[in-house]
């Protein structure tokens, strides 16, 4: 388990998809305190879950549209 901020999570997602890092904005934002699950097996990363925030209910954060 690793706790992190949104930008490092988005960077990791861009690297394993594989996408160029300059296309990272297309990945969208992950809410604060959300759950993202990445798995590594047989030399390969897979994305299991990204930005799940059901446990936060009305406390879920979103990135403002003007950012």
Jmol script that loads the backbone (N, CA, C; Angstrom):
load data "model"
ATOM      1  N   UNK A   1       0.843  -1.171   0.000  1.00  0.00           N
ATOM      2  CA  UNK A   1       0.000   0.000   0.000  1.00  0.00           C
ATOM      3  C   UNK A   1       0.889   1.235   0.000  1.00  0.00           C
ATOM      4  N   UNK A   2       0.453   2.234  -0.730  1.00  0.00           N
ATOM      5  CA  UNK A   2       1.167   3.498  -0.826  1.00  0.00           C
ATOM      6  C   UNK A   2       0.147   4.623  -0.833  1.00  0.00           C
ATOM      7  N   UNK A   3       0.345   5.611   0.007  1.00  0.00           N
ATOM      8  CA  UNK A   3      -0.516   6.788   0.006  1.00  0.00           C
ATOM      9  C   UNK A   3       0.201   7.894  -0.754  1.00  0.00           C
ATOM     10  N   UNK A   4      -0.539   8.586  -1.628  1.00  0.00           N
ATOM     11  CA  UNK A   4       0.095   9.595  -2.457  1.00  0.00           C
ATOM     12  C   UNK A   4      -0.902  10.675  -2.850  1.00  0.00           C
ATOM     13  N   UNK A   5      -0.396  11.678  -3.524  1.00  0.00           N
ATOM     14  CA  UNK A   5      -1.221  12.760  -4.049  1.00  0.00           C
ATOM     15  C   UNK A   5      -1.644  12.439  -5.482  1.00  0.00           C
ATOM     16  N   UNK A   6      -2.542  13.234  -6.025  1.00  0.00           N
ATOM     17  CA  UNK A   6      -3.121  12.974  -7.348  1.00  0.00           C
ATOM     18  C   UNK A   6      -2.093  12.994  -8.478  1.00  0.00           C
ATOM     19  N   UNK A   7      -1.173  13.940  -8.460  1.00  0.00           N
ATOM     20  CA  UNK A   7      -0.237  14.046  -9.590  1.00  0.00           C
ATOM     21  C   UNK A   7       0.683  12.832  -9.709  1.00  0.00           C
ATOM     22  N   UNK A   8       1.282  12.333  -8.624  1.00  0.00           N
ATOM     23  CA  UNK A   8       2.074  11.107  -8.774  1.00  0.00           C
ATOM     24  C   UNK A   8       1.241   9.909  -9.226  1.00  0.00           C
ATOM     25  N   UNK A   9      -0.006   9.829  -8.784  1.00  0.00           N
ATOM     26  CA  UNK A   9      -0.882   8.743  -9.230  1.00  0.00           C
ATOM     27  C   UNK A   9      -1.141   8.865 -10.721  1.00  0.00           C
ATOM     28  N   UNK A  10      -1.460  10.059 -11.186  1.00  0.00           N
ATOM     29  CA  UNK A  10      -1.703  10.274 -12.612  1.00  0.00           C
ATOM     30  C   UNK A  10      -0.445  10.017 -13.439  1.00  0.00           C
ATOM     31  N   UNK A  11       0.712  10.360 -12.895  1.00  0.00           N
ATOM     32  CA  UNK A  11       1.978  10.094 -13.582  1.00  0.00           C
ATOM     33  C   UNK A  11       2.193   8.588 -13.735  1.00  0.00           C
ATOM     34  N   UNK A  12       1.952   7.841 -12.669  1.00  0.00           N
ATOM     35  CA  UNK A  12       2.092   6.384 -12.731  1.00  0.00           C
ATOM     36  C   UNK A  12       1.125   5.789 -13.748  1.00  0.00           C
ATOM     37  N   UNK A  13      -0.111   6.278 -13.767  1.00  0.00           N
ATOM     38  CA  UNK A  13      -1.093   5.784 -14.737  1.00  0.00           C
ATOM     39  C   UNK A  13      -0.650   6.060 -16.167  1.00  0.00           C
ATOM     40  N   UNK A  14      -0.108   7.238 -16.400  1.00  0.00           N
ATOM     41  CA  UNK A  14       0.363   7.595 -17.747  1.00  0.00           C
ATOM     42  C   UNK A  14       1.524   6.699 -18.162  1.00  0.00           C
ATOM     43  N   UNK A  15       2.384   6.363 -17.230  1.00  0.00           N
ATOM     44  CA  UNK A  15       3.554   5.556 -17.555  1.00  0.00           C
ATOM     45  C   UNK A  15       3.204   4.099 -17.835  1.00  0.00           C
ATOM     46  N   UNK A  16       2.173   3.561 -17.180  1.00  0.00           N
ATOM     47  CA  UNK A  16       1.864   2.149 -17.382  1.00  0.00           C
ATOM     48  C   UNK A  16       0.857   1.915 -18.497  1.00  0.00           C
ATOM     49  N   UNK A  17       0.232   2.952 -19.050  1.00  0.00           N
ATOM     50  CA  UNK A  17      -0.821   2.728 -20.031  1.00  0.00           C
ATOM     51  C   UNK A  17      -0.379   2.379 -21.441  1.00  0.00           C
ATOM     52  N   UNK A  18       0.661   2.596 -22.040  1.00  0.00           N
ATOM     53  CA  UNK A  18       1.645   3.660 -21.896  1.00  0.00           C
ATOM     54  C   UNK A  18       1.195   4.907 -22.658  1.00  0.00           C
ATOM     55  N   UNK A  19       1.387   6.022 -22.068  1.00  0.00           N
ATOM     56  CA  UNK A  19       1.088   7.317 -22.673  1.00  0.00           C
ATOM     57  C   UNK A  19       2.279   8.214 -22.435  1.00  0.00           C
ATOM     58  N   UNK A  20       2.394   9.222 -23.257  1.00  0.00           N
ATOM     59  CA  UNK A  20       3.425  10.219 -22.985  1.00  0.00           C
ATOM     60  C   UNK A  20       2.970  11.061 -21.804  1.00  0.00           C
ATOM     61  N   UNK A  21       3.918  11.498 -21.004  1.00  0.00           N
ATOM     62  CA  UNK A  21       3.569  12.284 -19.823  1.00  0.00           C
ATOM     63  C   UNK A  21       2.891  13.593 -20.187  1.00  0.00           C
ATOM     64  N   UNK A  22       3.157  14.146 -21.380  1.00  0.00           N
ATOM     65  CA  UNK A  22       2.490  15.392 -21.754  1.00  0.00           C
ATOM     66  C   UNK A  22       1.013  15.175 -22.068  1.00  0.00           C
ATOM     67  N   UNK A  23       0.579  13.932 -22.160  1.00  0.00           N
ATOM     68  CA  UNK A  23      -0.839  13.620 -22.372  1.00  0.00           C
ATOM     69  C   UNK A  23      -1.537  13.285 -21.054  1.00  0.00           C
ATOM     70  N   UNK A  24      -0.867  13.535 -19.942  1.00  0.00           N
ATOM     71  CA  UNK A  24      -1.397  13.188 -18.632  1.00  0.00           C
ATOM     72  C   UNK A  24      -2.718  13.892 -18.319  1.00  0.00           C
ATOM     73  N   UNK A  25      -2.932  15.089 -18.840  1.00  0.00           N
ATOM     74  CA  UNK A  25      -4.181  15.813 -18.577  1.00  0.00           C
ATOM     75  C   UNK A  25      -5.404  15.035 -19.047  1.00  0.00           C
ATOM     76  N   UNK A  26      -5.241  14.211 -20.063  1.00  0.00           N
ATOM     77  CA  UNK A  26      -6.361  13.421 -20.583  1.00  0.00           C
ATOM     78  C   UNK A  26      -6.804  12.335 -19.607  1.00  0.00           C
ATOM     79  N   UNK A  27      -5.995  12.050 -18.606  1.00  0.00           N
ATOM     80  CA  UNK A  27      -6.338  11.007 -17.639  1.00  0.00           C
ATOM     81  C   UNK A  27      -7.379  11.446 -16.633  1.00  0.00           C
ATOM     82  N   UNK A  28      -7.598  12.721 -16.511  1.00  0.00           N
ATOM     83  CA  UNK A  28      -8.545  13.207 -15.515  1.00  0.00           C
ATOM     84  C   UNK A  28      -7.908  13.276 -14.138  1.00  0.00           C
ATOM     85  N   UNK A  29      -8.663  13.698 -13.172  1.00  0.00           N
ATOM     86  CA  UNK A  29      -8.177  13.913 -11.824  1.00  0.00           C
ATOM     87  C   UNK A  29      -8.670  12.798 -10.923  1.00  0.00           C
ATOM     88  N   UNK A  30      -7.932  12.502  -9.879  1.00  0.00           N
ATOM     89  CA  UNK A  30      -8.404  11.565  -8.861  1.00  0.00           C
ATOM     90  C   UNK A  30      -8.716  12.365  -7.600  1.00  0.00           C
ATOM     91  N   UNK A  31      -9.851  12.104  -6.963  1.00  0.00           N
ATOM     92  CA  UNK A  31     -10.232  12.855  -5.764  1.00  0.00           C
ATOM     93  C   UNK A  31      -9.254  12.629  -4.612  1.00  0.00           C
ATOM     94  N   UNK A  32      -9.154  13.617  -3.737  1.00  0.00           N
ATOM     95  CA  UNK A  32      -8.369  13.455  -2.513  1.00  0.00           C
ATOM     96  C   UNK A  32      -8.940  12.287  -1.716  1.00  0.00           C
ATOM     97  N   UNK A  33      -8.072  11.496  -1.122  1.00  0.00           N
ATOM     98  CA  UNK A  33      -8.421  10.353  -0.275  1.00  0.00           C
ATOM     99  C   UNK A  33      -9.151   9.250  -1.038  1.00  0.00           C
ATOM    100  N   UNK A  34      -9.032   9.249  -2.363  1.00  0.00           N
ATOM    101  CA  UNK A  34      -9.640   8.175  -3.152  1.00  0.00           C
ATOM    102  C   UNK A  34      -8.713   6.969  -3.199  1.00  0.00           C
ATOM    103  N   UNK A  35      -9.215   5.884  -3.755  1.00  0.00           N
ATOM    104  CA  UNK A  35      -8.454   4.640  -3.827  1.00  0.00           C
ATOM    105  C   UNK A  35      -8.140   4.322  -5.282  1.00  0.00           C
ATOM    106  N   UNK A  36      -6.857   4.123  -5.559  1.00  0.00           N
ATOM    107  CA  UNK A  36      -6.392   3.675  -6.869  1.00  0.00           C
ATOM    108  C   UNK A  36      -5.568   2.415  -6.634  1.00  0.00           C
ATOM    109  N   UNK A  37      -5.852   1.381  -7.411  1.00  0.00           N
ATOM    110  CA  UNK A  37      -5.153   0.112  -7.233  1.00  0.00           C
ATOM    111  C   UNK A  37      -4.424  -0.248  -8.516  1.00  0.00           C
ATOM    112  N   UNK A  38      -3.103  -0.396  -8.409  1.00  0.00           N
ATOM    113  CA  UNK A  38      -2.257  -0.849  -9.507  1.00  0.00           C
ATOM    114  C   UNK A  38      -1.643  -2.181  -9.089  1.00  0.00           C
ATOM    115  N   UNK A  39      -1.599  -3.121 -10.015  1.00  0.00           N
ATOM    116  CA  UNK A  39      -1.018  -4.436  -9.713  1.00  0.00           C
ATOM    117  C   UNK A  39       0.171  -4.700 -10.621  1.00  0.00           C
ATOM    118  N   UNK A  40       1.167  -5.388 -10.070  1.00  0.00           N
ATOM    119  CA  UNK A  40       2.355  -5.753 -10.841  1.00  0.00           C
ATOM    120  C   UNK A  40       2.513  -7.262 -10.780  1.00  0.00           C
ATOM    121  N   UNK A  41       2.461  -7.896 -11.943  1.00  0.00           N
ATOM    122  CA  UNK A  41       2.591  -9.346 -12.001  1.00  0.00           C
ATOM    123  C   UNK A  41       3.246  -9.745 -13.316  1.00  0.00           C
ATOM    124  N   UNK A  42       4.166 -10.661 -13.244  1.00  0.00           N
ATOM    125  CA  UNK A  42       4.858 -11.178 -14.429  1.00  0.00           C
ATOM    126  C   UNK A  42       5.479 -10.065 -15.268  1.00  0.00           C
ATOM    127  N   UNK A  43       6.061  -9.059 -14.582  1.00  0.00           N
ATOM    128  CA  UNK A  43       6.742  -7.982 -15.282  1.00  0.00           C
ATOM    129  C   UNK A  43       5.832  -6.965 -15.943  1.00  0.00           C
ATOM    130  N   UNK A  44       4.563  -6.954 -15.563  1.00  0.00           N
ATOM    131  CA  UNK A  44       3.594  -6.065 -16.203  1.00  0.00           C
ATOM    132  C   UNK A  44       2.689  -5.397 -15.175  1.00  0.00           C
ATOM    133  N   UNK A  45       2.482  -4.075 -15.332  1.00  0.00           N
ATOM    134  CA  UNK A  45       1.557  -3.310 -14.485  1.00  0.00           C
ATOM    135  C   UNK A  45       0.166  -3.330 -15.089  1.00  0.00           C
ATOM    136  N   UNK A  46      -0.852  -3.428 -14.259  1.00  0.00           N
ATOM    137  CA  UNK A  46      -2.233  -3.297 -14.703  1.00  0.00           C
ATOM    138  C   UNK A  46      -2.968  -2.353 -13.754  1.00  0.00           C
ATOM    139  N   UNK A  47      -3.969  -1.689 -14.279  1.00  0.00           N
ATOM    140  CA  UNK A  47      -4.801  -0.781 -13.494  1.00  0.00           C
ATOM    141  C   UNK A  47      -6.052  -1.535 -13.066  1.00  0.00           C
ATOM    142  N   UNK A  48      -6.246  -1.659 -11.770  1.00  0.00           N
ATOM    143  CA  UNK A  48      -7.408  -2.371 -11.230  1.00  0.00           C
ATOM    144  C   UNK A  48      -8.559  -1.418 -10.890  1.00  0.00           C
ATOM    145  N   UNK A  49      -8.211  -0.240 -10.363  1.00  0.00           N
ATOM    146  CA  UNK A  49      -9.211   0.711  -9.895  1.00  0.00           C
ATOM    147  C   UNK A  49      -8.575   2.095  -9.875  1.00  0.00           C
ATOM    148  N   UNK A  50      -9.330   3.111 -10.298  1.00  0.00           N
ATOM    149  CA  UNK A  50      -8.787   4.475 -10.331  1.00  0.00           C
ATOM    150  C   UNK A  50      -9.762   5.450  -9.683  1.00  0.00           C
ATOM    151  N   UNK A  51      -9.300   6.139  -8.659  1.00  0.00           N
ATOM    152  CA  UNK A  51     -10.045   7.246  -8.059  1.00  0.00           C
ATOM    153  C   UNK A  51     -11.376   6.890  -7.420  1.00  0.00           C
ATOM    154  N   UNK A  52     -11.520   5.678  -6.885  1.00  0.00           N
ATOM    155  CA  UNK A  52     -12.777   5.297  -6.245  1.00  0.00           C
ATOM    156  C   UNK A  52     -12.928   6.093  -4.951  1.00  0.00           C
ATOM    157  N   UNK A  53     -14.036   6.805  -4.819  1.00  0.00           N
ATOM    158  CA  UNK A  53     -14.239   7.668  -3.654  1.00  0.00           C
ATOM    159  C   UNK A  53     -15.617   7.474  -3.028  1.00  0.00           C
ATOM    160  N   UNK A  54     -16.217   6.310  -3.232  1.00  0.00           N
ATOM    161  CA  UNK A  54     -17.545   6.054  -2.668  1.00  0.00           C
ATOM    162  C   UNK A  54     -17.569   6.203  -1.149  1.00  0.00           C
ATOM    163  N   UNK A  55     -16.475   5.872  -0.498  1.00  0.00           N
ATOM    164  CA  UNK A  55     -16.405   5.946   0.961  1.00  0.00           C
ATOM    165  C   UNK A  55     -16.436   7.378   1.484  1.00  0.00           C
ATOM    166  N   UNK A  56     -16.234   8.358   0.594  1.00  0.00           N
ATOM    167  CA  UNK A  56     -16.192   9.761   1.017  1.00  0.00           C
ATOM    168  C   UNK A  56     -17.551  10.450   0.971  1.00  0.00           C
ATOM    169  N   UNK A  57     -18.495   9.859   0.264  1.00  0.00           N
ATOM    170  CA  UNK A  57     -19.838  10.436   0.112  1.00  0.00           C
ATOM    171  C   UNK A  57     -19.753  11.904  -0.297  1.00  0.00           C
ATOM    172  N   UNK A  58     -20.379  12.794   0.460  1.00  0.00           N
ATOM    173  CA  UNK A  58     -20.405  14.220   0.093  1.00  0.00           C
ATOM    174  C   UNK A  58     -19.072  14.928   0.326  1.00  0.00           C
ATOM    175  N   UNK A  59     -18.105  14.255   0.923  1.00  0.00           N
ATOM    176  CA  UNK A  59     -16.787  14.846   1.155  1.00  0.00           C
ATOM    177  C   UNK A  59     -15.866  14.720  -0.064  1.00  0.00           C
ATOM    178  N   UNK A  60     -16.305  14.024  -1.080  1.00  0.00           N
ATOM    179  CA  UNK A  60     -15.484  13.816  -2.280  1.00  0.00           C
ATOM    180  C   UNK A  60     -15.099  15.157  -2.908  1.00  0.00           C
ATOM    181  N   UNK A  61     -13.826  15.298  -3.221  1.00  0.00           N
ATOM    182  CA  UNK A  61     -13.337  16.523  -3.847  1.00  0.00           C
ATOM    183  C   UNK A  61     -13.315  16.375  -5.368  1.00  0.00           C
ATOM    184  N   UNK A  62     -13.506  17.477  -6.051  1.00  0.00           N
ATOM    185  CA  UNK A  62     -13.432  17.497  -7.499  1.00  0.00           C
ATOM    186  C   UNK A  62     -12.577  18.694  -7.927  1.00  0.00           C
ATOM    187  N   UNK A  63     -11.950  18.551  -9.076  1.00  0.00           N
ATOM    188  CA  UNK A  63     -11.147  19.637  -9.602  1.00  0.00           C
ATOM    189  C   UNK A  63     -12.083  20.656 -10.250  1.00  0.00           C
ATOM    190  N   UNK A  64     -11.978  21.942  -9.913  1.00  0.00           N
ATOM    191  CA  UNK A  64     -12.854  22.961 -10.524  1.00  0.00           C
ATOM    192  C   UNK A  64     -12.674  22.986 -12.030  1.00  0.00           C
ATOM    193  N   UNK A  65     -13.718  23.323 -12.742  1.00  0.00           N
ATOM    194  CA  UNK A  65     -13.712  23.330 -14.210  1.00  0.00           C
ATOM    195  C   UNK A  65     -12.719  24.340 -14.787  1.00  0.00           C
ATOM    196  N   UNK A  66     -12.414  25.389 -14.043  1.00  0.00           N
ATOM    197  CA  UNK A  66     -11.525  26.428 -14.563  1.00  0.00           C
ATOM    198  C   UNK A  66     -10.046  26.144 -14.303  1.00  0.00           C
ATOM    199  N   UNK A  67      -9.714  24.954 -13.834  1.00  0.00           N
ATOM    200  CA  UNK A  67      -8.312  24.604 -13.554  1.00  0.00           C
ATOM    201  C   UNK A  67      -7.809  23.677 -14.627  1.00  0.00           C
TER     202      UNK A  67
END
end "model"
wireframe off; spacefill off
backbone 0.3
color backbone group
